[in-house]
Amino acid sequence: MTKVFEALGRTVAKGHGYDKLQIHVLPHPLNPLPEAEVRRIAGEHVQAIINRLLEAQEGAR
């Protein structure tokens, strides 16, 4: 999710019993940016997202 929605996302997750949900926050806004800029930002964040997924997978074992 993007930074502007972080607090709302955490509140909704907590309300549904997902207090420890891992959330990765991206800069806001992305929508008006050119595709190349969005791809650049994605490239900066993709490894952190993959790492969180792998950590969650390890924790589930």
TITORVO-22838 format. One record per atom (N, C-alpha, C, CB): residue number from 1; residue in one letter; atom name; x, y, z. Coordinates in nm, 2 decimals, decimal comma. Glycine has a CB too. Layout:
! TITORVO-22838
(atom NUM 'A' 'CA' (X Y Z))
...
//
This chain:
! TITORVO-22838
(atom 1 'M' 'N' (0,08 -0,12 0,00))
(atom 1 'M' 'CA' (0,00 0,00 0,00))
(atom 1 'M' 'C' (0,09 0,12 0,00))
(atom 1 'M' 'CB' (-0,10 0,00 0,12))
(atom 2 'T' 'N' (0,03 0,24 -0,03))
(atom 2 'T' 'CA' (0,11 0,36 -0,03))
(atom 2 'T' 'C' (0,10 0,43 0,10))
(atom 2 'T' 'CB' (0,06 0,45 -0,14))
(atom 3 'K' 'N' (0,20 0,51 0,13))
(atom 3 'K' 'CA' (0,21 0,58 0,26))
(atom 3 'K' 'C' (0,08 0,64 0,31))
(atom 3 'K' 'CB' (0,32 0,69 0,25))
(atom 4 'V' 'N' (0,01 0,71 0,22))
(atom 4 'V' 'CA' (-0,11 0,78 0,27))
(atom 4 'V' 'C' (-0,22 0,68 0,33))
(atom 4 'V' 'CB' (-0,17 0,86 0,15))
(atom 5 'F' 'N' (-0,21 0,56 0,29))
(atom 5 'F' 'CA' (-0,31 0,46 0,33))
(atom 5 'F' 'C' (-0,26 0,37 0,44))
(atom 5 'F' 'CB' (-0,36 0,38 0,22))
(atom 6 'E' 'N' (-0,14 0,39 0,49))
(atom 6 'E' 'CA' (-0,08 0,30 0,59))
(atom 6 'E' 'C' (-0,16 0,29 0,72))
(atom 6 'E' 'CB' (0,06 0,35 0,62))
(atom 7 'A' 'N' (-0,19 0,40 0,77))
(atom 7 'A' 'CA' (-0,27 0,40 0,90))
(atom 7 'A' 'C' (-0,40 0,33 0,88))
(atom 7 'A' 'CB' (-0,29 0,54 0,96))
(atom 8 'L' 'N' (-0,47 0,36 0,78))
(atom 8 'L' 'CA' (-0,60 0,29 0,75))
(atom 8 'L' 'C' (-0,58 0,14 0,73))
(atom 8 'L' 'CB' (-0,67 0,36 0,63))
(atom 9 'G' 'N' (-0,48 0,10 0,65))
(atom 9 'G' 'CA' (-0,46 -0,04 0,63))
(atom 9 'G' 'C' (-0,42 -0,11 0,76))
(atom 9 'G' 'CB' (-0,34 -0,05 0,53))
(atom 10 'R' 'N' (-0,34 -0,05 0,84))
(atom 10 'R' 'CA' (-0,31 -0,12 0,97))
(atom 10 'R' 'C' (-0,43 -0,13 1,06))
(atom 10 'R' 'CB' (-0,20 -0,04 1,04))
(atom 11 'T' 'N' (-0,52 -0,02 1,06))
(atom 11 'T' 'CA' (-0,64 -0,03 1,14))
(atom 11 'T' 'C' (-0,73 -0,13 1,09))
(atom 11 'T' 'CB' (-0,71 0,11 1,14))
(atom 12 'V' 'N' (-0,75 -0,14 0,96))
(atom 12 'V' 'CA' (-0,84 -0,25 0,91))
(atom 12 'V' 'C' (-0,79 -0,39 0,94))
(atom 12 'V' 'CB' (-0,86 -0,23 0,75))
(atom 13 'A' 'N' (-0,66 -0,40 0,92))
(atom 13 'A' 'CA' (-0,60 -0,54 0,94))
(atom 13 'A' 'C' (-0,62 -0,57 1,09))
(atom 13 'A' 'CB' (-0,45 -0,53 0,91))
(atom 14 'K' 'N' (-0,59 -0,48 1,18))
(atom 14 'K' 'CA' (-0,61 -0,51 1,32))
(atom 14 'K' 'C' (-0,75 -0,54 1,35))
(atom 14 'K' 'CB' (-0,56 -0,39 1,41))
(atom 15 'G' 'N' (-0,85 -0,47 1,29))
(atom 15 'G' 'CA' (-0,99 -0,49 1,32))
(atom 15 'G' 'C' (-1,03 -0,63 1,27))
(atom 15 'G' 'CB' (-1,07 -0,39 1,25))
(atom 16 'H' 'N' (-0,96 -0,69 1,18))
(atom 16 'H' 'CA' (-0,99 -0,82 1,13))
(atom 16 'H' 'C' (-0,90 -0,93 1,20))
(atom 16 'H' 'CB' (-0,97 -0,83 0,98))
(atom 17 'G' 'N' (-0,83 -0,89 1,30))
(atom 17 'G' 'CA' (-0,75 -0,99 1,38))
(atom 17 'G' 'C' (-0,61 -1,01 1,33))
(atom 17 'G' 'CB' (-0,82 -1,11 1,39))
(atom 18 'Y' 'N' (-0,57 -0,93 1,24))
(atom 18 'Y' 'CA' (-0,43 -0,94 1,18))
(atom 18 'Y' 'C' (-0,34 -0,84 1,23))
(atom 18 'Y' 'CB' (-0,44 -0,94 1,03))
(atom 19 'D' 'N' (-0,32 -0,84 1,36))
(atom 19 'D' 'CA' (-0,24 -0,74 1,43))
(atom 19 'D' 'C' (-0,09 -0,74 1,38))
(atom 19 'D' 'CB' (-0,24 -0,76 1,58))
(atom 20 'K' 'N' (-0,04 -0,85 1,34))
(atom 20 'K' 'CA' (0,10 -0,87 1,31))
(atom 20 'K' 'C' (0,11 -0,88 1,16))
(atom 20 'K' 'CB' (0,16 -0,99 1,37))
(atom 21 'L' 'N' (0,02 -0,84 1,08))
(atom 21 'L' 'CA' (0,03 -0,84 0,93))
(atom 21 'L' 'C' (0,14 -0,76 0,89))
(atom 21 'L' 'CB' (-0,11 -0,79 0,87))
(atom 22 'Q' 'N' (0,23 -0,82 0,81))
(atom 22 'Q' 'CA' (0,34 -0,75 0,75))
(atom 22 'Q' 'C' (0,29 -0,66 0,63))
(atom 22 'Q' 'CB' (0,45 -0,84 0,70))
(atom 23 'I' 'N' (0,32 -0,53 0,64))
(atom 23 'I' 'CA' (0,28 -0,44 0,54))
(atom 23 'I' 'C' (0,40 -0,37 0,48))
(atom 23 'I' 'CB' (0,17 -0,34 0,60))
(atom 24 'H' 'N' (0,41 -0,36 0,35))
(atom 24 'H' 'CA' (0,52 -0,29 0,29))
(atom 24 'H' 'C' (0,46 -0,16 0,24))
(atom 24 'H' 'CB' (0,59 -0,37 0,18))
(atom 25 'V' 'N' (0,52 -0,05 0,27))
(atom 25 'V' 'CA' (0,46 0,08 0,23))
(atom 25 'V' 'C' (0,55 0,14 0,12))
(atom 25 'V' 'CB' (0,46 0,18 0,35))
(atom 26 'L' 'N' (0,47 0,18 0,01))
(atom 26 'L' 'CA' (0,53 0,24 -0,10))
(atom 26 'L' 'C' (0,51 0,39 -0,10))
(atom 26 'L' 'CB' (0,48 0,18 -0,23))
(atom 27 'P' 'N' (0,58 0,47 -0,17))
(atom 27 'P' 'CA' (0,56 0,62 -0,17))
(atom 27 'P' 'C' (0,42 0,65 -0,24))
(atom 27 'P' 'CB' (0,67 0,69 -0,25))
(atom 28 'H' 'N' (0,37 0,76 -0,20))
(atom 28 'H' 'CA' (0,24 0,80 -0,26))
(atom 28 'H' 'C' (0,25 0,94 -0,32))
(atom 28 'H' 'CB' (0,13 0,81 -0,15))
(atom 29 'P' 'N' (0,19 0,96 -0,43))
(atom 29 'P' 'CA' (0,11 0,88 -0,51))
(atom 29 'P' 'C' (0,19 0,81 -0,62))
(atom 29 'P' 'CB' (-0,01 0,95 -0,58))
(atom 30 'L' 'N' (0,15 0,70 -0,67))
(atom 30 'L' 'CA' (0,21 0,63 -0,78))
(atom 30 'L' 'C' (0,13 0,65 -0,91))
(atom 30 'L' 'CB' (0,22 0,48 -0,75))
(atom 31 'N' 'N' (0,00 0,66 -0,90))
(atom 31 'N' 'CA' (-0,08 0,67 -1,02))
(atom 31 'N' 'C' (-0,04 0,77 -1,12))
(atom 31 'N' 'CB' (-0,22 0,69 -0,98))
(atom 32 'P' 'N' (-0,01 0,89 -1,09))
(atom 32 'P' 'CA' (0,02 0,99 -1,19))
(atom 32 'P' 'C' (0,16 0,98 -1,25))
(atom 32 'P' 'CB' (0,00 1,13 -1,13))
(atom 33 'L' 'N' (0,24 0,89 -1,19))
(atom 33 'L' 'CA' (0,38 0,88 -1,24))
(atom 33 'L' 'C' (0,39 0,81 -1,37))
(atom 33 'L' 'CB' (0,46 0,82 -1,14))
(atom 34 'P' 'N' (0,49 0,84 -1,45))
(atom 34 'P' 'CA' (0,51 0,77 -1,57))
(atom 34 'P' 'C' (0,55 0,62 -1,54))
(atom 34 'P' 'CB' (0,62 0,83 -1,66))
(atom 35 'E' 'N' (0,52 0,53 -1,63))
(atom 35 'E' 'CA' (0,55 0,39 -1,61))
(atom 35 'E' 'C' (0,69 0,36 -1,57))
(atom 35 'E' 'CB' (0,51 0,31 -1,73))
(atom 36 'A' 'N' (0,78 0,43 -1,63))
(atom 36 'A' 'CA' (0,92 0,41 -1,61))
(atom 36 'A' 'C' (0,96 0,45 -1,46))
(atom 36 'A' 'CB' (1,01 0,50 -1,70))
(atom 37 'E' 'N' (0,90 0,55 -1,41))
(atom 37 'E' 'CA' (0,92 0,59 -1,27))
(atom 37 'E' 'C' (0,86 0,49 -1,17))
(atom 37 'E' 'CB' (0,86 0,73 -1,24))
(atom 38 'V' 'N' (0,74 0,44 -1,20))
(atom 38 'V' 'CA' (0,68 0,34 -1,12))
(atom 38 'V' 'C' (0,77 0,21 -1,12))
(atom 38 'V' 'CB' (0,53 0,30 -1,17))
(atom 39 'R' 'N' (0,82 0,17 -1,23))
(atom 39 'R' 'CA' (0,91 0,06 -1,24))
(atom 39 'R' 'C' (1,03 0,08 -1,16))
(atom 39 'R' 'CB' (0,94 0,03 -1,39))
(atom 40 'R' 'N' (1,09 0,20 -1,16))
(atom 40 'R' 'CA' (1,21 0,23 -1,09))
(atom 40 'R' 'C' (1,18 0,21 -0,94))
(atom 40 'R' 'CB' (1,26 0,37 -1,12))
(atom 41 'I' 'N' (1,07 0,27 -0,89))
(atom 41 'I' 'CA' (1,03 0,26 -0,75))
(atom 41 'I' 'C' (1,00 0,11 -0,71))
(atom 41 'I' 'CB' (0,90 0,34 -0,73))
(atom 42 'A' 'N' (0,94 0,04 -0,80))
(atom 42 'A' 'CA' (0,91 -0,10 -0,78))
(atom 42 'A' 'C' (1,05 -0,18 -0,76))
(atom 42 'A' 'CB' (0,83 -0,17 -0,89))
(atom 43 'G' 'N' (1,14 -0,15 -0,85))
(atom 43 'G' 'CA' (1,27 -0,21 -0,84))
(atom 43 'G' 'C' (1,34 -0,18 -0,71))
(atom 43 'G' 'CB' (1,36 -0,16 -0,95))
(atom 44 'E' 'N' (1,32 -0,07 -0,65))
(atom 44 'E' 'CA' (1,38 -0,03 -0,52))
(atom 44 'E' 'C' (1,31 -0,11 -0,41))
(atom 44 'E' 'CB' (1,37 0,12 -0,50))
(atom 45 'H' 'N' (1,19 -0,15 -0,42))
(atom 45 'H' 'CA' (1,12 -0,21 -0,31))
(atom 45 'H' 'C' (1,10 -0,37 -0,33))
(atom 45 'H' 'CB' (0,98 -0,15 -0,31))
(atom 46 'V' 'N' (1,12 -0,42 -0,44))
(atom 46 'V' 'CA' (1,09 -0,56 -0,47))
(atom 46 'V' 'C' (1,17 -0,66 -0,38))
(atom 46 'V' 'CB' (1,11 -0,60 -0,61))
(atom 47 'Q' 'N' (1,29 -0,63 -0,35))
(atom 47 'Q' 'CA' (1,37 -0,72 -0,27))
(atom 47 'Q' 'C' (1,32 -0,72 -0,13))
(atom 47 'Q' 'CB' (1,52 -0,69 -0,27))
(atom 48 'A' 'N' (1,28 -0,61 -0,07))
(atom 48 'A' 'CA' (1,23 -0,60 0,06))
(atom 48 'A' 'C' (1,10 -0,68 0,07))
(atom 48 'A' 'CB' (1,21 -0,45 0,10))
(atom 49 'I' 'N' (1,01 -0,67 -0,03))
(atom 49 'I' 'CA' (0,89 -0,74 -0,03))
(atom 49 'I' 'C' (0,91 -0,89 -0,04))
(atom 49 'I' 'CB' (0,80 -0,70 -0,15))
(atom 50 'I' 'N' (1,01 -0,93 -0,12))
(atom 50 'I' 'CA' (1,04 -1,08 -0,13))
(atom 50 'I' 'C' (1,10 -1,13 0,00))
(atom 50 'I' 'CB' (1,15 -1,10 -0,24))
(atom 51 'N' 'N' (1,18 -1,05 0,07))
(atom 51 'N' 'CA' (1,24 -1,09 0,20))
(atom 51 'N' 'C' (1,12 -1,11 0,30))
(atom 51 'N' 'CB' (1,33 -0,98 0,25))
(atom 52 'R' 'N' (1,03 -1,02 0,30))
(atom 52 'R' 'CA' (0,92 -1,03 0,40))
(atom 52 'R' 'C' (0,84 -1,16 0,37))
(atom 52 'R' 'CB' (0,82 -0,91 0,39))
(atom 53 'L' 'N' (0,81 -1,19 0,24))
(atom 53 'L' 'CA' (0,74 -1,31 0,21))
(atom 53 'L' 'C' (0,82 -1,44 0,25))
(atom 53 'L' 'CB' (0,71 -1,32 0,06))
(atom 54 'L' 'N' (0,95 -1,44 0,23))
(atom 54 'L' 'CA' (1,03 -1,55 0,27))
(atom 54 'L' 'C' (1,03 -1,56 0,42))
(atom 54 'L' 'CB' (1,17 -1,53 0,21))
(atom 55 'E' 'N' (1,04 -1,45 0,49))
(atom 55 'E' 'CA' (1,04 -1,46 0,64))
(atom 55 'E' 'C' (0,91 -1,51 0,69))
(atom 55 'E' 'CB' (1,07 -1,32 0,70))
(atom 56 'A' 'N' (0,80 -1,47 0,63))
(atom 56 'A' 'CA' (0,67 -1,52 0,67))
(atom 56 'A' 'C' (0,66 -1,67 0,64))
(atom 56 'A' 'CB' (0,56 -1,45 0,59))
(atom 57 'Q' 'N' (0,71 -1,72 0,53))
(atom 57 'Q' 'CA' (0,71 -1,86 0,49))
(atom 57 'Q' 'C' (0,79 -1,94 0,60))
(atom 57 'Q' 'CB' (0,76 -1,88 0,35))
(atom 58 'E' 'N' (0,91 -1,89 0,63))
(atom 58 'E' 'CA' (0,99 -1,96 0,73))
(atom 58 'E' 'C' (0,92 -1,96 0,87))
(atom 58 'E' 'CB' (1,12 -1,89 0,75))
(atom 59 'G' 'N' (0,85 -1,85 0,90))
(atom 59 'G' 'CA' (0,78 -1,85 1,03))
(atom 59 'G' 'C' (0,66 -1,94 1,04))
(atom 59 'G' 'CB' (0,74 -1,71 1,06))
(atom 60 'A' 'N' (0,61 -1,98 0,92))
(atom 60 'A' 'CA' (0,49 -2,07 0,92))
(atom 60 'A' 'C' (0,53 -2,21 0,93))
(atom 60 'A' 'CB' (0,42 -2,05 0,78))
(atom 61 'R' 'N' (0,66 -2,24 0,92))
(atom 61 'R' 'CA' (0,70 -2,38 0,93))
(atom 61 'R' 'C' (0,72 -2,43 1,07))
(atom 61 'R' 'CB' (0,84 -2,40 0,86))
//
